Amino acid sequence: MTGRIFEKAVLILLAVVIIFPVLYALSASFFSPVDFTDSHAHLLPSSPDFSNYSMALSNRYYPRFIANSLITSLLLAALRTVISVLAAFAFTHLRFRGSRTVMIILLTTMFIPPDALLYPNYSTIASLGLLDTYAAIILPSVFSASSLLLLTGAFSSSDRDVYMASKIDGAGDFQYIVRILVPMAGSFVIAVFLQTFITGFSSYLWPLLVTSRMSMRTVQVGISMLGFAEAGEYGAQFAAIIMITLPFLILLGVLRKRIVDILSSGGMET
Amino acid sequence: MLTLSDMRTENGKAYVLLMPSLILAVMFSFYPLVKSVAGSFLTISQQGEVRGFAGLMNYISLFSDPAFPASIRHTLLFILMFLPLNTALTLLAAILTRRKTRWGGIAEYIFFMPMAVSLSSLSLIFREMFRGRVSVINQILDTDIAWLDSPGTALLVLAFLGVFLDFGIDYILLLSSFRRIDRNILEAAALDGAGNLRTLISIELPEIRTMLSVTVFLAAKDALLISAPVMILTQGGPFRSTETIMYYYYLEAFRSGNRGAESTITTLITIIAVIIMAMIASRRKNDWKNI
């Protein structure tokens, strides 16, 4: 019995530690400026200050940054999903010379960390004249070997007879993909889209390097450039952080059971 | 059944469908890698003109800049702090929540939460949590430490930040591999009178061993490549004590325009990353078999 209680105590302690930064940010988003500079550190706001949120929203760049992030990550997710679906379809439904070789070439990219290629990729983008464009932010991460691998796995279980039947019915490949294949592997396609959207929205280093105009910054890069910290308005900075984090916390809450269930059944990994 | 002409049209069609993926993979993965490896043996001006063959000169001058070996030391020290901490905490979280209970869902959600917080947000939150002496962390721990202003503790804060960045995904992978264990085995063990701890040690942990090593290698790879949190949290300071390899790379490549150092580091780091990834792949062979 004491073992049980000890286990519970450790679990609660660990949960408190893990949730702390989020709760602190939430609390700090209601701090007034003096709460940050007081002679003792505050855990809770001295009096809840909602003006941080209106200050963040009325910042001339913050909405623009969010729009940039949404546009680039939606585009990225859409493009990656489309090219991965097409490639996975080719690997699972078509017979062609060199399919194994091409698959190996594409999967090899998983071994090459993009973070180690920042400069050469930067100079490619620069020489294409794409700096400070959405294309610059998106292009290097559109192809992803792990997304391709996931969809290839999902599509490989599809029934080839259905494909052949749809062919005989005169349906083109495009129709087959859109009407039958994608709906059949729906949760995997959605998983690729969502995962890409989330990674795109949270990426920091690459967008930082290829953008320099304030109007092209994404929110992850721009959030420390809103001028709040310089003006002593840390609260507004935390309000800005909470507003971009909250949607993902909700999304995670909605999807949590599904993610665990799918993974626990051994359906997919990574 | 396929006739020769069918085969030919399938060939063409397949390559049309694969073209976007192939072009992008070559353009942003293979080409830059080959360019860097070649560049590491060449003398290249800041403008990018090739001036001649350099042999191992780029490697020698990279290691003769004291800041580079120092960045390796900082990265290793970081890994030494981060890896055990990360492994212990994610494993502990997964062990404590591996059985579904009434309130377990809440704990599960909390352990998922770090995934929803972006790298830059989390780094900014940490910067405030550990800022100066009047920090909320000092308040809670009842300490008086200027965490980010002294070398040892700044790296430790970075390691903690690293744990939060990797926690969610590692936790999910471990939790799901606990949940994948065959229930019959666990029930049989319980019938045999094996206690909770006994079952954990002699049945469950061996079952998830593969996934545990995958998460350790994934974390090691992330740790090796850490740079963005350094930029936001410490800018390499204090006294360049948190300059990691990739932060040094960023400074040399984008601030100093040192082409030799940039391509040489890319080459070295990729070799190490490939080794780590190969270890992960060999442990996940089952996933690769169906290709």
Boltz contact constraints between the chains, C-beta under 6 A:
constraints:
  - contact:
      token1: [A, 11]
      token2: [B, 96]
      max_distance: 6.0
  - contact:
      token1: [A, 11]
      token2: [B, 107]
      max_distance: 6.0
  - contact:
      token1: [A, 14]
      token2: [B, 93]
      max_distance: 6.0
  - contact:
      token1: [A, 15]
      token2: [B, 107]
      max_distance: 6.0
  - contact:
      token1: [A, 15]
      token2: [B, 110]
      max_distance: 6.0
  - contact:
      token1: [A, 18]
      token2: [B, 110]
      max_distance: 6.0
  - contact:
      token1: [A, 18]
      token2: [B, 111]
      max_distance: 6.0
  - contact:
      token1: [A, 19]
      token2: [B, 110]
      max_distance: 6.0
  - contact:
      token1: [A, 21]
      token2: [B, 125]
      max_distance: 6.0
  - contact:
      token1: [A, 22]
      token2: [B, 113]
      max_distance: 6.0
  - contact:
      token1: [A, 25]
      token2: [B, 125]
      max_distance: 6.0
  - contact:
      token1: [A, 41]
      token2: [B, 134]
      max_distance: 6.0
  - contact:
      token1: [A, 41]
      token2: [B, 135]
      max_distance: 6.0
  - contact:
      token1: [A, 41]
      token2: [B, 136]
      max_distance: 6.0
  - contact:
      token1: [A, 41]
      token2: [B, 139]
      max_distance: 6.0
  - contact:
      token1: [A, 83]
      token2: [B, 20]
      max_distance: 6.0
  - contact:
      token1: [A, 83]
      token2: [B, 21]
      max_distance: 6.0
  - contact:
      token1: [A, 86]
      token2: [B, 17]
      max_distance: 6.0
  - contact:
      token1: [A, 87]
      token2: [B, 18]
      max_distance: 6.0
  - contact:
      token1: [A, 87]
      token2: [B, 21]
      max_distance: 6.0
  - contact:
      token1: [A, 90]
      token2: [B, 14]
      max_distance: 6.0
  - contact:
      token1: [A, 90]
      token2: [B, 17]
      max_distance: 6.0
  - contact:
      token1: [A, 90]
      token2: [B, 18]
      max_distance: 6.0
  - contact:
      token1: [A, 94]
      token2: [B, 10]
      max_distance: 6.0
  - contact:
      token1: [A, 94]
      token2: [B, 14]
      max_distance: 6.0
  - contact:
      token1: [A, 95]
      token2: [B, 10]
      max_distance: 6.0
  - contact:
      token1: [A, 96]
      token2: [B, 10]
      max_distance: 6.0
  - contact:
      token1: [A, 96]
      token2: [B, 11]
      max_distance: 6.0
  - contact:
      token1: [A, 96]
      token2: [B, 14]
      max_distance: 6.0
  - contact:
      token1: [A, 97]
      token2: [B, 11]
      max_distance: 6.0
  - contact:
      token1: [A, 103]
      token2: [B, 291]
      max_distance: 6.0
  - contact:
      token1: [A, 106]
      token2: [B, 21]
      max_distance: 6.0
  - contact:
      token1: [A, 106]
      token2: [B, 25]
      max_distance: 6.0
  - contact:
      token1: [A, 109]
      token2: [B, 25]
      max_distance: 6.0
  - contact:
      token1: [A, 109]
      token2: [B, 29]
      max_distance: 6.0
  - contact:
      token1: [A, 111]
      token2: [B, 274]
      max_distance: 6.0
  - contact:
      token1: [A, 111]
      token2: [B, 277]
      max_distance: 6.0
  - contact:
      token1: [A, 112]
      token2: [B, 29]
      max_distance: 6.0
  - contact:
      token1: [A, 112]
      token2: [B, 33]
      max_distance: 6.0
  - contact:
      token1: [A, 113]
      token2: [B, 225]
      max_distance: 6.0
  - contact:
      token1: [A, 113]
      token2: [B, 273]
      max_distance: 6.0
  - contact:
      token1: [A, 115]
      token2: [B, 225]
      max_distance: 6.0
  - contact:
      token1: [A, 116]
      token2: [B, 266]
      max_distance: 6.0
  - contact:
      token1: [A, 116]
      token2: [B, 269]
      max_distance: 6.0
  - contact:
      token1: [A, 116]
      token2: [B, 270]
      max_distance: 6.0
  - contact:
      token1: [A, 117]
      token2: [B, 32]
      max_distance: 6.0
  - contact:
      token1: [A, 119]
      token2: [B, 253]
      max_distance: 6.0
  - contact:
      token1: [A, 119]
      token2: [B, 262]
      max_distance: 6.0
  - contact:
      token1: [A, 120]
      token2: [B, 32]
      max_distance: 6.0
  - contact:
      token1: [A, 120]
      token2: [B, 35]
      max_distance: 6.0
  - contact:
      token1: [A, 120]
      token2: [B, 36]
      max_distance: 6.0
  - contact:
      token1: [A, 121]
      token2: [B, 28]
      max_distance: 6.0
  - contact:
      token1: [A, 121]
      token2: [B, 32]
      max_distance: 6.0
  - contact:
      token1: [A, 140]
      token2: [B, 28]
      max_distance: 6.0
  - contact:
      token1: [A, 142]
      token2: [B, 24]
      max_distance: 6.0
  - contact:
      token1: [A, 143]
      token2: [B, 21]
      max_distance: 6.0
  - contact:
      token1: [A, 143]
      token2: [B, 24]
      max_distance: 6.0
  - contact:
      token1: [A, 143]
      token2: [B, 25]
      max_distance: 6.0
  - contact:
      token1: [A, 202]
      token2: [B, 118]
      max_distance: 6.0
  - contact:
      token1: [A, 204]
      token2: [B, 119]
      max_distance: 6.0
  - contact:
      token1: [A, 204]
      token2: [B, 120]
      max_distance: 6.0
  - contact:
      token1: [A, 204]
      token2: [B, 228]
      max_distance: 6.0
  - contact:
      token1: [A, 205]
      token2: [B, 228]
      max_distance: 6.0
  - contact:
      token1: [A, 220]
      token2: [B, 118]
      max_distance: 6.0
  - contact:
      token1: [A, 220]
      token2: [B, 120]
      max_distance: 6.0
  - contact:
      token1: [A, 241]
      token2: [B, 121]
      max_distance: 6.0
  - contact:
      token1: [A, 245]
      token2: [B, 117]
      max_distance: 6.0
  - contact:
      token1: [A, 245]
      token2: [B, 121]
      max_distance: 6.0
  - contact:
      token1: [A, 248]
      token2: [B, 116]
      max_distance: 6.0
  - contact:
      token1: [A, 249]
      token2: [B, 116]
      max_distance: 6.0
  - contact:
      token1: [A, 252]
      token2: [B, 112]
      max_distance: 6.0
  - contact:
      token1: [A, 252]
      token2: [B, 116]
      max_distance: 6.0
  - contact:
      token1: [A, 256]
      token2: [B, 109]
      max_distance: 6.0
  - contact:
      token1: [A, 256]
      token2: [B, 112]
      max_distance: 6.0
  - contact:
      token1: [A, 263]
      token2: [B, 176]
      max_distance: 6.0
  - contact:
      token1: [A, 264]
      token2: [B, 176]
      max_distance: 6.0
  - contact:
      token1: [A, 264]
      token2: [B, 179]
      max_distance: 6.0
  - contact:
      token1: [A, 264]
      token2: [B, 180]
      max_distance: 6.0
  - contact:
      token1: [A, 266]
      token2: [B, 180]
      max_distance: 6.0
  - contact:
      token1: [A, 269]
      token2: [B, 287]
      max_distance: 6.0
